[in-house]
Amino acid sequence: MEDRRKVQFWISAEDSDELADLVKESRKSSLSELIRDALSLYAWVVDAVAGGGRLQLVDSEGERFNVVLPGLSDRKATKSKPTTGAVRKREALATR
């Protein structure tokens, strides 16, 4: 069995409701699954930005939008090697 840790924190009722809605909308089996997937995606974005990349969204009409994440998008590129976890998560999330 993998090493597991319990994490507890307080969030607003509004954020809790939003998380519950996201679990349903994304068809995740649990809040834990949603948070693990969100963590994987965020780790991938942090790694990409640290390597000089940027995050864009392409809408259904092909229009591109730059996505700015507070405290992340203004970081200088470090060209550091990604962590093993970030590499694994990137490979799991990447589709072409």
Steps between C-alpha positions, in 0.01 A plus 500: 500500500630844412586752769187706566441809710181661615474873430238723659432868441221753521331650194196720456156349450498651150830327411371174646187524284712574194716196567189281532370639169835433333498138620162453332581696183833322448348160582765428760427225750599715799631831619836332559520396135415854388769649725762246385427581136507874570834459678641307204388769257635782718837323540519472122424871456755604766765289326416643158509860621827438686642373170399818317162383371162668524146380540239563231138404456356440156122539485262309274545760225880475506556832679798491735510655845805534724428365848662692783526327837570740789848457642600253231484663159728785602781265612826499314581182312742283697570226242517261792445131448147393591447271794423135434143558610460793260635292211266212579205736530587677175514169315165396647331827403657572163295435190584607149 
